[in-house]
Amino acid sequence: MQKAIKDMRENIVYIVKDIVSGTMDVGVYEKDPVKSKEITEFLIRQLDIINIEMNRQNAKNQRDFIQERYESSITDLTHAEDSLKQFQDVYGISPELQVIEVSELEIKLEAEIESEKIKLELLEKILTGNQDEVAYQREKIILLEQRLFKLQNSTDNTSKLQLKGSPDVVLNFIRLKRNVEIQNKILSVLLPLYEQAKIEEKKEMPTILVLDQPFVPDEKTKPKRIITILAFMIIGFILSYGFFFVKKQLKRIEGTTG
């Protein structure tokens, strides 16, 4: 069998590949021209069958991989959505908006307190510390600071989001929201690939385009008749010349001996 396969590859089938154009020539050397055509057609059919099977196997492997990644992405998205929902149940739908509102109020209070302190310093330089204007300014600053402290350390149950620790709350909310968006994006990319892989796996369309159909040859490809005749003539001439040359030498030797 090994000798038959070797003979088939080396002496019967010829294959020429053109990497640049992406084409391949397939031919068969056979004494019977019709049989040569039939073998060529058989080889092309087998090549197409093998190529289709390899493409289907490759598509199956891709589908398995994408399916595994797709199912994993669905699980990750579900977990991300559940985490975001639990977070919003505690801190509200958009805690960052509430933080912005509270932060702006805090900034205004701090700015107002600093402004009133500057006024107090001016009054203390102008007036004595016992005058009503100075006492009033001090009392005003104390009230503003108490208001700021209450805002920063509110324990009001009506507001689930306090200003204290709010940057971490907002940061966690942004991370959870971003994670949901990322998983949605991954899912939107994987879904078309998954559907395409399922289609490719079921495809059985011909994958080889035959540019020139196999045909019954009109002339022999090999052996070349003219070359064969010339080769035999040359060999015959050499043998004949050698024969007469040897015969002539033998006669010369016999004449010399006699």
Secondary structure by P-SEA (a helix, b strand, c coil): caaaaaaaacccbbbbbbccccbbbbbbbcccaaaaaaaaaaaaaaaaaaaaaaaaaaaaaaaaaaaaaaaaaaaaaaaaaaaaaaaaaaccccaaaaaaaaaaaaaaaaaaaaaaaaaaaaaaaccccccaaaaaaaaaaaaaaaaaaaaaccccccccccccaaaaaaaaaaaaaaaaaaaaaaaaaaaaaaaaaaaaaacccccccccccbbbbcccccccaaaaaaaaaaaaaaaaaaaaaaaaaaaaaaaaac
